[in-house]
Amino acid sequence: MAYYPTGPFLTTAVFCDEAKQDKDGSLTLSRIVDRILIAGVGPEMPPTQVVMTLVVIFRSGQFQGSSQITLNQISPSGRSASLFVFPTFFEGDDHGAGVIAKVSFVVSEVGLYWFEVLLAGQPITRIPLRVLYGVRR
């Protein structure tokens, strides 16, 4: 599926601590995260498991049908890895479709990571995450 000017349309793509969806469909995000500090004991950062909530929401527009959202991690040194594939279904019009999920991934470098969001294999956007490292005292 290629991008069409009639939809689907990306409305949200973030990492946060928590996301709650009310019965009426409204969404509350707590603490949107675009940088994290890894605390360690040595001069170099060890590979570290990170757990966050991923929120990627689209509005269908005129598109209807099944698709999949893919999340790829691109490290500061340029290494790319596919992390997750989430199936999704678009109902059309202003209906939302997407993913709200706790995700876990490893960071092993200090610097700017990009998390590429693809819809049906087509790049849609990137979510930045700056990883900092500090020695515990």
C-alpha positions as CSV (number, residue, x, y, z in Angstrom):
1,M,0.0,0.0,0.0
2,A,1.5,3.3,-1.0
3,Y,0.6,6.6,0.6
4,Y,-2.5,8.2,-0.9
5,P,-3.7,11.8,-0.3
6,T,-7.0,10.2,0.8
7,G,-5.5,8.3,3.7
8,P,-4.6,6.8,6.0
9,F,-3.2,9.8,7.9
10,L,-0.8,9.7,10.8
11,T,-2.0,11.6,13.9
12,T,0.4,10.4,16.7
13,A,3.8,8.7,16.9
14,V,5.5,8.8,20.3
15,F,7.1,6.9,23.1
16,C,5.6,7.6,26.5
17,D,5.5,6.1,30.0
18,E,1.8,5.3,29.9
19,A,-1.2,5.6,27.6
20,K,-4.8,5.2,28.8
21,Q,-7.8,5.0,26.5
22,D,-11.2,6.0,27.9
23,K,-14.5,4.3,27.1
24,D,-15.3,7.3,24.8
25,G,-12.1,6.6,22.8
26,S,-10.1,9.6,24.1
27,L,-6.5,8.9,24.8
28,T,-4.3,10.3,27.7
29,L,-0.5,10.1,27.3
30,S,1.7,10.4,30.4
31,R,5.3,11.7,30.1
32,I,6.2,11.7,26.4
33,V,9.8,10.5,26.2
34,D,12.4,11.6,23.6
35,R,15.5,11.2,25.7
36,I,16.6,8.8,28.4
37,L,19.5,8.6,30.8
38,I,21.2,5.3,31.4
39,A,23.0,5.2,34.7
40,G,26.0,2.8,34.9
41,V,29.2,2.1,36.9
42,G,31.9,2.0,34.2
43,P,33.1,4.4,31.6
44,E,31.2,2.7,28.8
45,M,27.5,2.1,28.5
46,P,26.6,-1.6,28.6
47,P,23.8,-2.8,26.3
48,T,20.6,-1.9,28.2
49,Q,17.0,-3.1,27.9
50,V,14.5,-0.2,27.6
51,V,10.8,-0.6,28.1
52,M,8.4,2.1,27.0
53,T,4.9,2.5,25.7
54,L,4.7,3.0,21.9
55,V,1.7,5.0,20.6
56,V,1.2,5.1,16.8
57,I,-2.3,6.2,15.7
58,F,-3.7,6.8,12.2
59,R,-7.0,8.0,10.9
60,S,-8.4,5.9,8.0
61,G,-9.6,8.6,5.7
62,Q,-10.9,6.8,2.6
63,F,-8.7,3.7,3.2
64,Q,-10.4,0.6,4.4
65,G,-8.8,-2.8,5.1
66,S,-6.0,-4.6,6.8
67,S,-2.5,-3.5,7.0
68,Q,0.5,-3.7,9.3
69,I,2.6,-1.2,11.2
70,T,6.3,-2.0,11.4
71,L,8.8,-0.4,13.8
72,N,12.5,-0.3,12.9
73,Q,15.3,0.8,15.2
74,I,18.2,2.8,13.6
75,S,21.2,3.2,16.0
76,P,23.4,6.3,16.2
77,S,26.0,4.4,14.1
78,G,23.4,3.7,11.4
79,R,22.7,0.0,12.1
80,S,19.1,-0.9,11.4
81,A,16.9,-3.6,12.9
82,S,13.3,-4.5,12.6
83,L,11.7,-4.6,16.0
84,F,8.0,-5.2,15.7
85,V,5.2,-5.8,13.3
86,F,1.7,-5.0,14.4
87,P,-1.4,-6.0,12.4
88,T,-4.0,-3.3,12.1
89,F,-7.4,-2.7,10.5
90,F,-8.8,0.5,9.0
91,E,-12.5,1.0,9.0
92,G,-12.6,4.2,7.0
93,D,-13.6,7.8,7.6
94,D,-12.4,9.3,10.9
95,H,-12.0,5.9,12.6
96,G,-8.6,5.4,14.3
97,A,-6.3,2.5,13.8
98,G,-2.9,1.8,15.2
99,V,-1.0,0.4,18.1
100,I,-0.7,1.2,21.8
101,A,1.7,-1.3,23.3
102,K,4.5,-1.7,25.9
103,V,7.6,-2.4,23.8
104,S,11.1,-3.6,24.9
105,F,14.3,-3.0,23.0
106,V,18.0,-2.8,23.6
107,V,20.2,0.3,23.3
108,S,24.0,-0.2,23.2
109,E,25.2,3.2,22.0
110,V,25.1,6.7,23.3
111,G,23.5,9.1,20.8
112,L,20.4,9.6,18.7
113,Y,18.3,6.6,17.8
114,W,15.5,6.8,15.2
115,F,12.5,4.5,15.3
116,E,11.1,4.3,11.8
117,V,7.4,3.8,11.5
118,L,6.2,2.0,8.3
119,L,2.7,1.3,7.2
120,A,2.4,-1.6,4.7
121,G,6.2,-1.4,4.2
122,Q,6.1,2.3,3.3
123,P,8.1,4.7,5.6
124,I,5.7,7.2,7.2
125,T,7.7,8.9,10.0
126,R,10.5,8.5,12.5
127,I,10.4,8.9,16.3
128,P,13.6,10.2,17.9
129,L,15.1,8.9,21.1
130,R,18.3,10.4,22.5
131,V,20.2,8.0,24.8
132,L,22.6,9.6,27.3
133,Y,24.9,7.7,29.7
134,G,26.2,8.8,33.1
135,V,28.2,7.1,35.8
136,R,26.5,6.5,39.1
137,R,28.2,8.2,42.1
